[in-house]
Amino acid sequence: MSLENLAGSDIAGLLFVLVFLGLMISFALSGRKRAFQPSREIPAFDRLQRVIGLAVEAGKRLHLTLGRGGITGLEGASAVIGLTILERFARVASVSDRPPVATSGDGTLAILSQDTLRKTFKTIGAEGQYDPAFGQLSGLTPMGYAAGTMPLFYDEPLAATVFAGHFGSEVALLTDAAGQNDVLALAGSDSLPAQAVMYATAEQPLIGEELYAAGAYLKAGPMHLASLRAQDILRWVLVLAIIIGAGLKLLGFL
């Protein structure tokens, strides 16, 4: 690729980011004046919302597992969504005597999960409930991570487990353990092999980009809903651009 083409692609990418950011800010500001709702229903999130409320009443624990992908690569985006869900768990379950627990297969993710829980408990005035053991490093290899996480399904009274992050085929062991113990498993990943396994084994799988809509559907904040609306608009813009480009190519203009 020539320097001119490289510079052109960088400028196009920068313009795309700026347009997306502008749409997000615009929707976030307008969302403060009137309530926006996601345009499409995702049954998995509706089911999770109900289970979260029942978990507090029944004295059961909520579990989030962040996978083993780390935070610095492309797989970091799904882990960030997982941390957003963890914050939501901590806020809702603050009145419960069983705070949520997070597991992961990466040291950085374990530290971030501890920090997320600590800050959330401090924000809601429940610092006394925080325990670093709520953010656990289960193992540093795929099978080690699965083996370290599985005992939670047998030793803890779990109401629901959310899988949000980068996984491999080892996730089948975890979803199977959730099923055996009648624990709701809501599962999403950026990994296509993991998505295939989750679709076959998880009770509530998230397909494709549904995972990245978790913040909006769980009402984590106006920016999450604004991001979802911006994604919908740019998705249709890209679809129209592809159709117009194909039509012009077919007619011989390109």
WOWO-V513700 format. One record per residue. N is the residue number from 1. PSI is psi in whole degrees, -180 to 180 (* if undefined). NEAR is the number of other C-alpha atoms within 8 Angstrom. Layout:
n->{N	N}
psi->{PSI	PSI}
near->{NEAR	NEAR}
//
This chain:
n->{1	2	3	4	5	6	7	8	9	10	11	12	13	14	15	16	17	18	19	20	21	22	23	24	25	26	27	28	29	30	31	32	33	34	35	36	37	38	39	40	41	42	43	44	45	46	47	48	49	50	51	52	53	54	55	56	57	58	59	60	61	62	63	64	65	66	67	68	69	70	71	72	73	74	75	76	77	78	79	80	81	82	83	84	85	86	87	88	89	90	91	92	93	94	95	96	97	98	99	100	101	102	103	104	105	106	107	108	109	110	111	112	113	114	115	116	117	118	119	120	121	122	123	124	125	126	127	128	129	130	131	132	133	134	135	136	137	138	139	140	141	142	143	144	145	146	147	148	149	150	151	152	153	154	155	156	157	158	159	160	161	162	163	164	165	166	167	168	169	170	171	172	173	174	175	176	177	178	179	180	181	182	183	184	185	186	187	188	189	190	191	192	193	194	195	196	197	198	199	200	201	202	203	204	205	206	207	208	209	210	211	212	213	214	215	216	217	218	219	220	221	222	223	224	225	226	227	228	229	230	231	232	233	234	235	236	237	238	239	240	241	242	243	244	245	246	247	248	249	250	251	252	253	254}
psi->{133	166	-35	-44	-38	-44	-39	-41	-37	-41	-42	-42	-40	-42	-41	-45	-42	-41	-44	-43	-41	-42	-41	-47	-41	-46	-35	-42	-42	-28	-20	-22	-33	148	125	145	147	141	-15	138	133	106	-32	-41	-35	-43	-40	-40	-43	-42	-35	-46	-41	-31	-41	-43	-36	-5	30	165	149	139	134	130	129	5	-160	29	-13	-172	-12	-19	-168	-30	-7	-26	-43	-33	-37	-41	-41	-40	-34	-42	-39	-42	-41	-41	-48	-38	-45	-39	12	-24	-1	155	4	87	159	158	143	138	156	165	25	136	-40	-43	-37	-43	-43	-36	-40	-44	-39	-45	-42	-47	-39	-45	-36	-40	-39	6	32	45	-29	-19	-14	138	127	-23	-11	-16	100	141	108	-31	155	-3	160	-50	-34	-40	-45	-44	-35	-23	-33	-37	-26	-37	-22	-26	-21	145	87	140	-36	150	130	126	112	101	-158	122	167	-159	-15	-16	-21	-36	-38	-44	-34	-41	-38	-44	-39	-27	16	44	127	126	110	118	132	151	160	-6	125	-44	-40	-38	-40	-44	-44	-38	-33	-24	-24	147	-37	84	149	128	132	-127	5	-32	-40	-7	4	-42	-41	-43	-25	7	49	-13	161	-30	-31	-43	-37	-39	-40	-42	-39	-40	-42	-43	-48	-30	-44	-34	-43	-39	-45	-39	-40	-44	-44	-43	-41	-39	-43	-38	-40	-35	-4	14	-15	*}
near->{4	5	6	6	8	9	8	8	8	8	8	8	8	8	8	8	8	8	8	11	8	8	11	13	10	9	11	12	8	8	11	8	6	6	6	6	5	10	4	4	5	6	6	10	10	8	8	10	9	8	10	14	9	8	12	12	8	6	9	11	15	14	12	15	13	16	14	14	13	12	12	6	7	6	13	12	8	14	17	9	14	14	12	10	13	14	11	10	11	13	10	9	12	11	6	9	6	8	12	13	12	14	15	16	17	13	10	8	14	15	9	9	12	12	8	11	14	10	8	11	15	9	7	8	6	10	8	4	7	10	5	7	7	12	13	11	12	13	14	11	7	11	8	10	15	14	10	9	11	11	8	8	13	8	6	7	8	12	12	14	14	10	14	16	18	15	12	9	8	10	12	10	9	11	12	10	10	13	12	7	8	6	12	11	15	15	12	15	16	11	9	7	8	14	15	8	12	14	11	6	9	14	8	10	13	14	9	9	7	9	13	8	10	11	14	13	10	10	9	11	8	11	9	12	16	15	10	11	11	12	9	8	8	9	8	8	8	8	8	8	8	8	8	8	8	8	8	10	9	7	7	6	6	5}
//
